[in-house]
Structure formats: C-alpha cells, structure tokens
Amino acid sequence: QVQLVESGGGLVQAGGSLRLSCAASGRTFSSYAMGWFRQAPGKEREFVSAISWSGGDTLYADSVKGRFTISREYAKNTVYLQMNSLKPEDMAVYYCAVGPVLTGPYTYWGQGTQVTVSS
C-alpha cells in the first residue's frame, strides 16, 4: 500500500524558516515526479513546487520563487521543501504528492501538515 507521510510543519514567525519532509513507502518512486501543494482555509488547493524523477527539473509557483527550494533524496524515497522568508500568506496545510509527470496529474497524496505563520 502506497503511503506518503508529511512532517516538519508547525508554527513560525513571519520571516522564519521551516523544512517539510515527505516520506514515501509502499513502492519506489525514483521514476516519478514529486510535488508539494497547499490549501489555505476557504481557498482551493494550489500548486507550490515539484521536482522531476531525475531531480534535474523543478517547478515553483510564482508566489514562492526565490524563497522555497524543493529537493529529493532517492535513498530515503523522500522529498523536501525548504521554506525561507515565510509570510502569513504561506499559512496553509501542505500536501505531498507523487505522479508520473512533473506537470501532473498527481496520483498519490499525503494527509498534509499544517504550516502556521504568525505576523
């Protein structure tokens, strides 16, 4: 059974940093793209960032470019999202996802981890 487990969320002051992790289990995703999405209260889920199966291609939403960095560790079947210079508008539940293509659609989803940014 495929399982994606996010961790690393929490409460941080504006301007601070957090690193999210997503560990995949149940199969190897070395040939899959991995991505991060987020959903704030009352808003639709939105794309944040994604990384290709090779790690050579990455995508970022305009709102996080220059502040967030995605990476993956194949040996641990894990994807990371380093979030710097956090803003109150970054506050949301962050979801990890895995899919065959960088641009989606994504097939497997985690349960999410809450990121709260205080101003």
Buried (B, 14 or more C-beta within 10 A) or exposed (E): EEEBBBBBBEEBEBEBEBBBBBBBEEEEBEEBBBBBBBBBEEEEBEBBBBBBBEBEEBBBBEBBEEBBBBBBEEEEBBBBBBBBEBBEEBBBBBBBBBBEEBEBEBBBBBEBBEBBBEE
